[in-house]
Amino acid sequence: MMYWGGDMGGWGYVLTIVSFVLFWGTIITAIVLLARALGAGGRRYDARGPGHELAEDLLAERFARGEIDENEYTARLATLRRGRGAAQ
C-alpha cells in the first residue's frame, strides 16, 4: 500500500541512495579496521616502524637453525653492533 501519492520525489531517491552508500561504507570500513587491528597482533616491530624486524633477531634465528656457525654469528653480531654505535 502506497502513501502520499506513491511517489517519493527526486529528493527521496537521493536520500535513499546516500544513506545506502553511507551505511554500507561504514560497515565495510569497520570490518577492514577490525581485521587490520586483529591481524597485527603477532608481528614484531622495531623503532623504525612496522615491517622492520631487528637484524640481531634475524641473525639469532639463523644461528639457531644452523644456517651459520658460531664464528660467523659472533662476527656478524659485532659488525651490527659497531654499525649501530656509529649511526647514533
Residue pairs with C-beta under 8 A, 6 or more apart in sequence:
8 16
40 50
43 50
44 53
44 54
44 57
45 51
45 52
46 52
46 53
46 54
55 80
56 77
56 80
59 68
59 73
59 76
59 77
59 80
60 73
62 68
62 73
63 70
63 73
68 76
